[in-house]
Amino acid sequence: MDYRGDIFYIEQVLEGKINAFSYLVDKHKDKAFNLAFRICGNREEAEEIAQDAFLKAYRALKGFRMKSRFDTWLYRIVYNTAISLIRSRKKGILSVEDFPADAIDFLTFHPNEEEAENEFRNSLVSFALQKMNEEERALISLFYYDEKNVTEISEVTGISKSNIKVKLFRARRKMTEIISKVEKKNTVYNEQAGSV
């Protein structure tokens, strides 16, 4: 069955056809989960955040003014729910030493060198994201993974557009520094391992 668009299903729910909300959930659940996961870094918590966000969205649907896109409005709920959870648990930030020194060794065992390099790069990016604070993770995720523009990110986060640009610049620089430190650590490790 073809998806008729968010507004159609929202109107259906508002008319009392509550089953129509399941179409909205099906359409947006993966993106809601991915955003939650990139902010909190934990699969179970991300599932809980996404479910909680959909429940909040359902309860607040009458207040949705349809001036912004539904997914932007939903992302704001996911963002706020995830940030609240992170701040309530005050999770410690990872150190560069937490990234395994021999992580690059799997490159020598992988049959496809290019694929191994991509996997390693992805693991570095994931590690760097987890080392950043929840706001930085959210901004990077929204901009690069979800391809939201600065205006949409501002709607989701409530942060001004100019401040988002500054924060994105700083977050990118921080990611680069984290990745460089890990790569340097792995280079030293591999040089030491090669001299044995």
C-alpha positions, 0 to 999 in steps of 0.5 A: 500500500502506498504511503499517502503522506504524513498530513493525511495520517495525522488528520486521520488520527485527529478524526479518531482513527487511531490506527492511522498513527501506526503508518507514521510510526512505520515511516519514521521509526528507523530515523527516530531510532538512529537519531536516538542511538547516535545521541545515547550510544546504547541500542536498548536505550535508543529503542526506549527513547524512540518508543517514548518519543512516539508516545509523546508525539501521539499524545501531543498530536493535537498541538502539532500546528503543521507549520513544520514537517512532521519528521522535524517535529518528531525529531525535536521530541526524540532529541529532547527525550534523548538529551534528558535521558543522557543528562539524567544518567551523567554517563562518563565520557570515553577516553582515547585509551578506551579505543583498542590499541590493536584495533587496526590489526584486523586490517591484516586479517580482513580479505578485502583491504578496502572494506576493512579500511572502511570498517575501521574508519566507521569504527573511528567515527563511532568512537569519536561520536561517543567521546563527544557530548550529547549535543555535539553528537546530535548536531553531527547526526542531524547534519551528516546522517539525517542530512538536515539543514541548519534551519531544520536543525534549529527547529529540532534543537531550539538552538539559533542557526548561527550558534548551530554553525559555530557548534558544528564547526567545533564538533567537526574539529573535535572529531578530527582531533579525537580521530587523529589521537586514535590514529597516532596511538595505533601507529605507535602501537603498530611500530612497537609491535613490528619491532618485536 
